[in-house]
Amino acid sequence: NGCSRPYLGDVGFVGTTLGKYDVMLGGDFDGTRLNRVFAPNVPITEIPSLLRPLFEAYRAERNTSEGFGNWANRVGFDALRDASVSERTA
């Protein structure tokens, strides 16, 4: 619980209870921006399907040399949630 890594990286995971995690996005390793909770209390088995559409959108939409955390902040969490939900329910 004392590790700062989940709060600084592009993507972070913080355990909430057995087998569930808060999925955190948008930080940077320079320490100028911390991650925010994107999806709370996600079962570990659902994390890949939650993130896959986001990584695909990032690959297609990012600017040159733009990291995932910077892209996530530029696009905004509402758009990211829409992309993740629509892909998982399609």
N, C-alpha and C positions, 0 to 999 in steps of 0.2 A: 504494500500500500504506500510505500514511500518513494516509489519510482516516478520520476517526472516524465519519462519517455512517452506514455500515452497522451500526455497533454501537449507535447511539442511536435510530434511527427505529423506527417500528412494524414495518416489514419492511426487511430489508437483504440485500444480495447481496455475497458476497466470492468473487472468482474463485479457483479452485483449480488448474485446468489449462485448456487451450484448450477453450472451449465448455462448461465445467462450473463450477457455482457452489455454494457453501454457502448455503442459504436460512436466514436468521436472522430470528427473531420475538421480540416481547415487550419491546422497549426502550421508552424514552420520551425525548422531546426535552429534558426537564428535567435529564437526566443522573443521575437517581436510580436508574435500572435499565438495565442493558445488555441487548442482544439476546443470545439463546442460539441455538446451531445447532439448527434444527428438522429440516432434511434436508441431509445432506452430499453434496457432489459430484453435484449434479443437472444433467443435460444441459439446456442452455438451452431446447431445444424442449419439455421436460417441465414447466418452471416454471409456465406458465399453468394446466395441468391439475392441478398440485399445489395451487395457491393458490385456484383458483376455488371449490371447495367450502368452503374456510375463509371466504372473503369472503361467500359466501351465508349461511353459518351465523352469521357476525358480524352481518350485516344483520338477520337474524331474531331473534337472541338477545341483542343488546347492551342494556345499560342506557342510559337517557337520558344523553347527553353522554359516554359511555364510548368512549374511543379503542380502536383495534384492539389495540395493545400491552397495554393494561390488560385488555381482554377475553380476550386469549390467555393471559395469566397467570392470570386468574380461572378460566377453563375448564380450563387445564392442557394440557401438551403431549401427554400420552397420549390424551386425548379428541380433540385436534386431529388427531393422527396417525390415529386410528381413523376420523374423519370424512373425512379426505383419502384414505385407502386405500380405504374402502368405496365412496366416490363414483367413484374412478378404476377400480375393478374391476367396477362395476355394469354 
